[in-house]
C-alpha cells in the first residue's frame, strides 16, 4: 500500500495535509536528512577556511559545487541515504557515506576523511534540527500567526464603535465595545510574540561529550571553542550553547515550546469566546453553497471552525508540554530519549497551523448581528447602576451603593423607565438628575 492522504495514520498527513504540506520541507524525514547534509557540508567548508594544513590545497572555487549537494538535494538522494542506513543502522553515518560518495565524483576523495571530522552525531542533529525549526518558524508559523492577528486587528477597527453587554461570571456587567474585546486578543498575542522573539534557537557543537576532545588532540593550537561559535552563529545563524554534554541541553527549545503553547492557549480562549457569541446570536455565519451544518437538522450552521481550532490547538499543547518537560532531562552525559522525541517537533506545529487556519476561516465567516447587541443592552438597564452610584458618590450622596443595590436586586423589571423613576426620587439637583438620565447601557462604555 502506497502512502496517501487517505491511508495516512496521522490526520496532519491525511485529512489536513493541505494545511500542513509546507511543513514537510522542514520536518519530514527527507528534510531532516537534507539539513544534516547542509551542516556536514558547511562544516567541511569551515574547516577548509580555518586553514588546517591537510586542507590548505583545496581550491575555494569548489565550495559552490559542495553547497549544491544540499541545495539540489533530491528525494533520490534521500532514498540512497535510507538504503545505506539499512546497513549502517545509523542515520548520521549514512549521511557521511553519502557525502563521501559525492566527494569521489568531485575529485575530492583525498579529503573525504575530514567529513564529520571530530564530530559525534549530535553535533549534526543538534544543529540541523534547530536550524530546520527556525526556518519553519520564520517561513510557515509566523506568517500563519500574523494572518490571524491581522484579521483580528481588522475586525477590532471595523467593530470599534459597536457597544455590547459585557459578561463577568456569565452575568451582565458594565458594557464594553466589541472592537475593544477583539483588541484584547491582539495585544495578548503580540505580547507573547515579543517574548517569543527573545528565545534563541540554540545548538550544541563540541564533539563526543562537548569538550572538542578529538579536535583538540589532533590540532591543539586551534581555538576550537571560537571555531565552534563562529560556525554555529556566523554560518548557521544559531546560538552556540557551551559548555554542554554530548547533547544540547534544550532549555531554549523548552522555552520556545512553552511560548508556542501560550499563544495557542490565547487562541483557544478566543475560539471559545467567539463560539459563545455565535451561540448568543451576536454573529451569524456566511453560508457556503452546498455545505451541510447537521446531518439531522437542516437549519443548523455550526461554528465548526472554532471547534476544529480548539481541538487541534489542544492536541498541539499536549505535545508541546511533553517536549518542554522531557527534552531538558537526560541521564548523565546523554541518553537517547531526546532523539525520538525531537522527531515529533513538526507534529504539534502541524496541529497549530491547522488551528490557526481554522480560526482564520471562522473569523472570515462572521456576520455581525448588530440588532442582537442592541437588544441585549436594552434588556439590561441594571448595568447602569454602577454609573449612577459612582456619580452619587462624587456628589457625597449617602449610601449610594446600597440604594442602587436595593433597586437592582428586586424582582421587578429594571428598564429605562424604572431607572429614570428611581432617579427622580433622589435628593439631588435637577442638573445631576439630567446627567444621570443621559446614561444608558449603549453609551456607558468607558474609554
ChimeraX attribute file (.defattr): number of C-alpha atoms within 10 A of each C-alpha:
attribute: neighborCount
match mode: 1-to-1
recipient: residues
	/A:1	4
	/A:2	5
	/A:3	10
	/A:4	11
	/A:5	15
	/A:6	10
	/A:7	13
	/A:8	14
	/A:9	12
	/A:10	12
	/A:11	15
	/A:12	23
	/A:13	21
	/A:14	16
	/A:15	15
	/A:16	16
	/A:17	19
	/A:18	12
	/A:19	18
	/A:20	22
	/A:21	13
	/A:22	15
	/A:23	24
	/A:24	17
	/A:25	15
	/A:26	24
	/A:27	24
	/A:28	15
	/A:29	13
	/A:30	21
	/A:31	21
	/A:32	21
	/A:33	24
	/A:34	26
	/A:35	24
	/A:36	26
	/A:37	24
	/A:38	22
	/A:39	23
	/A:40	25
	/A:41	22
	/A:42	18
	/A:43	22
	/A:44	20
	/A:45	20
	/A:46	17
	/A:47	19
	/A:48	20
	/A:49	13
	/A:50	13
	/A:51	12
	/A:52	13
	/A:53	9
	/A:54	12
	/A:55	17
	/A:56	13
	/A:57	10
	/A:58	15
	/A:59	9
	/A:60	12
	/A:61	8
	/A:62	13
	/A:63	15
	/A:64	10
	/A:65	12
	/A:66	19
	/A:67	16
	/A:68	12
	/A:69	19
	/A:70	21
	/A:71	14
	/A:72	10
	/A:73	18
	/A:74	14
	/A:75	12
	/A:76	10
	/A:77	18
	/A:78	19
	/A:79	13
	/A:80	15
	/A:81	22
	/A:82	20
	/A:83	13
	/A:84	18
	/A:85	17
	/A:86	11
	/A:87	10
	/A:88	13
	/A:89	12
	/A:90	13
	/A:91	17
	/A:92	22
	/A:93	17
	/A:94	21
	/A:95	25
	/A:96	20
	/A:97	19
	/A:98	18
	/A:99	21
	/A:100	19
	/A:101	14
	/A:102	16
	/A:103	18
	/A:104	13
	/A:105	9
	/A:106	12
	/A:107	11
	/A:108	14
	/A:109	13
	/A:110	11
	/A:111	15
	/A:112	19
	/A:113	10
	/A:114	17
	/A:115	20
	/A:116	22
	/A:117	15
	/A:118	17
	/A:119	20
	/A:120	20
	/A:121	17
	/A:122	23
	/A:123	25
	/A:124	23
	/A:125	24
	/A:126	22
	/A:127	25
	/A:128	25
	/A:129	24
	/A:130	23
	/A:131	24
	/A:132	21
	/A:133	20
	/A:134	19
	/A:135	15
	/A:136	20
	/A:137	16
	/A:138	12
	/A:139	14
	/A:140	18
	/A:141	21
	/A:142	14
	/A:143	12
	/A:144	20
	/A:145	20
	/A:146	15
	/A:147	14
	/A:148	22
	/A:149	20
	/A:150	14
	/A:151	14
	/A:152	21
	/A:153	19
	/A:154	15
	/A:155	18
	/A:156	22
	/A:157	14
	/A:158	12
	/A:159	18
	/A:160	16
	/A:161	14
	/A:162	17
	/A:163	22
	/A:164	25
	/A:165	25
	/A:166	18
	/A:167	12
	/A:168	9
	/A:169	6
	/A:170	7
	/A:171	8
	/A:172	17
	/A:173	17
	/A:174	20
	/A:175	22
	/A:176	22
	/A:177	22
	/A:178	21
	/A:179	21
	/A:180	19
	/A:181	17
	/A:182	21
	/A:183	20
	/A:184	14
	/A:185	19
	/A:186	19
	/A:187	13
	/A:188	14
	/A:189	22
	/A:190	15
	/A:191	12
	/A:192	15
	/A:193	18
	/A:194	10
	/A:195	13
	/A:196	18
	/A:197	11
	/A:198	11
	/A:199	16
	/A:200	16
	/A:201	21
	/A:202	26
	/A:203	33
	/A:204	29
	/A:205	33
	/A:206	31
	/A:207	25
	/A:208	19
	/A:209	20
	/A:210	22
	/A:211	18
	/A:212	18
	/A:213	16
	/A:214	17
	/A:215	18
	/A:216	16
	/A:217	10
	/A:218	10
	/A:219	12
	/A:220	11
	/A:221	9
	/A:222	13
	/A:223	12
	/A:224	17
	/A:225	17
	/A:226	10
	/A:227	17
	/A:228	21
	/A:229	21
	/A:230	17
	/A:231	21
	/A:232	23
	/A:233	15
	/A:234	13
	/A:235	13
	/A:236	20
	/A:237	15
	/A:238	21
	/A:239	20
	/A:240	25
	/A:241	21
	/A:242	18
	/A:243	15
	/A:244	18
	/A:245	19
	/A:246	23
	/A:247	29
	/A:248	28
	/A:249	23
	/A:250	24
	/A:251	16
	/A:252	20
	/A:253	22
	/A:254	21
	/A:255	18
	/A:256	20
	/A:257	26
	/A:258	19
	/A:259	19
	/A:260	21
	/A:261	23
	/A:262	17
	/A:263	23
	/A:264	24
	/A:265	17
	/A:266	16
	/A:267	23
	/A:268	23
	/A:269	14
	/A:270	19
	/A:271	24
	/A:272	16
	/A:273	15
	/A:274	21
	/A:275	20
	/A:276	14
	/A:277	13
	/A:278	20
	/A:279	13
	/A:280	13
	/A:281	16
	/A:282	20
	/A:283	20
	/A:284	18
	/A:285	18
	/A:286	12
	/A:287	12
	/A:288	9
	/A:289	6
	/A:290	6
	/A:291	8
	/A:292	15
	/A:293	15
	/A:294	11
	/A:295	7
	/A:296	8
	/A:297	9
	/A:298	9
	/A:299	9
	/A:300	11
	/A:301	17
	/A:302	16
	/A:303	20
	/A:304	14
	/A:305	21
	/A:306	27
	/A:307	19
	/A:308	19
	/A:309	27
	/A:310	25
	/A:311	16
	/A:312	23
	/A:313	27
	/A:314	20
	/A:315	16
	/A:316	26
	/A:317	23
	/A:318	12
	/A:319	21
	/A:320	24
	/A:321	16
	/A:322	13
	/A:323	22
	/A:324	20
	/A:325	15
	/A:326	15
	/A:327	19
	/A:328	16
	/A:329	15
	/A:330	16
	/A:331	8
	/A:332	8
	/A:333	12
	/A:334	15
	/A:335	12
	/A:336	10
	/A:337	13
	/A:338	19
	/A:339	14
	/A:340	8
	/A:341	14
	/A:342	16
	/A:343	14
	/A:344	15
	/A:345	17
	/A:346	21
	/A:347	20
	/A:348	25
	/A:349	27
	/A:350	28
	/A:351	25
	/A:352	29
	/A:353	26
	/A:354	25
	/A:355	30
	/A:356	30
	/A:357	21
	/A:358	23
	/A:359	25
	/A:360	22
	/A:361	15
	/A:362	22
	/A:363	19
	/A:364	14
	/A:365	17
	/A:366	17
	/A:367	13
	/A:368	16
	/A:369	14
	/A:370	15
	/A:371	11
	/A:372	15
	/A:373	20
	/A:374	17
	/A:375	12
	/A:376	18
	/A:377	22
	/A:378	16
	/A:379	16
	/A:380	20
	/A:381	22
	/A:382	25
	/A:383	21
	/A:384	24
	/A:385	21
	/A:386	17
	/A:387	16
	/A:388	21
	/A:389	20
	/A:390	15
	/A:391	15
	/A:392	19
	/A:393	14
	/A:394	10
	/A:395	12
	/A:396	10
	/A:397	15
	/A:398	10
	/A:399	11
	/A:400	21
	/A:401	16
	/A:402	11
	/A:403	14
	/A:404	18
	/A:405	14
	/A:406	10
	/A:407	17
	/A:408	19
	/A:409	11
	/A:410	9
	/A:411	7
	/A:412	9
	/A:413	16
	/A:414	17
	/A:415	15
	/A:416	19
	/A:417	11
	/A:418	16
	/A:419	22
	/A:420	15
	/A:421	12
	/A:422	13
	/A:423	18
	/A:424	16
	/A:425	9
	/A:426	15
	/A:427	10
	/A:428	13
	/A:429	10
	/A:430	12
	/A:431	9
	/A:432	16
	/A:433	17
	/A:434	13
	/A:435	12
	/A:436	20
	/A:437	16
	/A:438	11
	/A:439	17
	/A:440	22
	/A:441	26
	/A:442	20
	/A:443	15
	/A:444	17
	/A:445	16
	/A:446	8
	/A:447	6
